[in-house]
Amino acid sequence: MKDKKLCDICHHRLATHHAIYGATGTMGAFCEICFGDSASAEELALQQNLDERLRGGRCDYCGAPATEASICCEIPAVMEEEAHFLCKECRQDLNEFNCRPENALPEYGEDEEVSDEELTSLAEHKRRQDAFMRQRIEERRKNATG
């Protein structure tokens, strides 16, 4: 399946933990065992907190029960950490949006200054993303009702 990835460490079990490291842009996918063995105490505490919040979480876009949660800080020194919750359908739609070349975001280093032009570009990206998600949710609702 497209969404299934093997652990980057053991290469045997399915990855259940995914990380994108903002400073380098590198991605990691880890199974439960390898994540537990390799994560720092801070990462484990963060994951435990996120798991607790996920239990009662609702999708940020459609309000359905969340199936995944993430904590991100898209632009260091500009945006604070915030939790995001998604249902399976909205995750798939969001992946589709972000895989389109016209929706690619630039990489930002930890110490980079973000210009006003870049902030405007990010705001436009967010506006297009939200419009795309509203359209997809409306399409799903129409399909569900007949």
C-alpha positions in Angstrom: 0.0 0.0 0.0 1.1 3.5 -0.7 0.7 4.7 2.9 2.6 1.8 4.4 6.3 2.2 5.0 8.8 -0.1 6.8 10.9 1.2 9.7 14.1 3.0 8.7 16.0 1.2 11.4 15.0 -2.5 11.4 13.5 -2.6 7.9 11.0 -5.3 9.0 8.1 -3.8 10.9 5.7 -1.1 9.7 6.5 2.4 10.6 4.1 3.9 13.2 6.1 7.0 14.1 7.1 9.6 11.4 9.3 12.6 11.9 10.4 15.5 9.7 13.4 17.4 11.0 12.9 21.0 10.1 16.5 22.1 10.2 17.6 19.5 7.7 14.4 18.5 6.0 15.2 14.8 6.5 12.4 12.4 7.3 12.4 9.4 9.5 9.9 6.5 9.8 10.1 4.2 12.8 8.3 1.2 14.2 7.1 1.3 17.8 10.0 -0.8 19.0 12.8 1.1 17.3 11.2 4.5 18.2 11.1 3.4 21.8 14.8 2.2 21.7 16.1 5.3 19.8 14.0 8.2 21.0 15.3 10.7 23.6 13.4 11.1 26.9 12.1 14.4 25.5 10.8 12.7 22.4 9.2 9.9 24.4 7.4 12.4 26.7 6.2 14.4 23.7 4.8 11.3 22.1 3.1 10.3 25.3 1.5 13.7 25.5 0.4 13.6 21.9 -1.1 10.1 22.3 -3.1 11.3 25.3 -4.4 14.3 23.4 -5.2 12.1 20.3 -7.6 10.0 22.3 -10.2 12.8 22.5 -9.0 14.7 19.4 -11.2 15.7 16.5 -10.0 16.4 12.9 -9.0 20.0 12.5 -10.7 20.1 9.1 -13.9 18.0 9.3 -14.4 17.4 13.0 -14.4 13.6 12.7 -12.6 11.5 15.3 -8.8 12.0 14.7 -6.7 9.1 13.8 -3.4 10.9 13.9 -1.8 13.8 15.6 1.3 15.8 15.0 3.1 18.7 16.6 4.9 21.0 14.3 6.6 24.3 14.1 6.7 25.1 10.4 8.9 28.2 10.7 11.3 28.4 13.5 11.3 31.6 15.5 8.1 32.7 13.7 5.4 30.1 14.6 5.0 28.4 17.9 4.6 24.7 18.3 1.0 23.6 17.7 -0.8 20.3 17.7 -2.7 19.2 14.6 -5.3 16.4 14.4 -6.5 14.6 11.3 -8.9 11.9 10.3 -7.8 9.3 7.7 -9.7 11.0 4.8 -8.4 14.5 5.5 -4.8 13.1 5.9 -5.2 11.6 2.4 -6.5 14.8 0.9 -3.8 16.9 2.6 -1.1 14.5 1.3 -2.6 15.0 -2.2 -2.5 18.8 -1.9 1.1 18.8 -0.6 2.3 16.4 -3.3 1.4 18.8 -6.1 4.4 20.7 -7.3 2.7 24.0 -7.2 2.1 23.6 -3.5 5.7 22.9 -2.5 7.0 25.0 0.4 10.6 26.2 0.7 12.9 24.7 3.3 13.7 27.0 6.2 16.8 26.6 8.4 16.6 27.0 12.2 18.3 30.4 12.2 17.0 31.8 8.9 15.1 35.1 8.9 11.8 34.8 7.1 11.0 37.8 4.9 7.7 39.5 4.6 7.4 38.2 1.1 7.9 34.6 2.3 5.3 35.1 5.1 2.8 36.4 2.5 3.6 33.3 0.3 3.0 31.0 3.3 -0.3 32.7 4.1 -1.4 32.2 0.5 -0.3 28.6 0.7 -2.4 28.1 3.8 -5.4 29.9 2.2 -5.2 27.6 -0.9 -4.8 24.5 1.4 -7.8 25.4 3.5 -9.9 26.1 0.4 -8.8 22.7 -1.1 -9.7 20.9 2.1 -13.1 22.6 2.4 -13.9 21.5 -1.2 -12.9 17.9 -0.5 -14.9 17.8 2.7 -18.0 19.1 0.9 -17.5 16.5 -1.9 -17.3 13.7 0.8 -20.5 15.0 2.4 -22.3 15.2 -0.9 -21.2 11.6 -1.8 -22.3 10.4 1.7 -25.8 11.8 1.4 -26.6 10.6 -2.1 
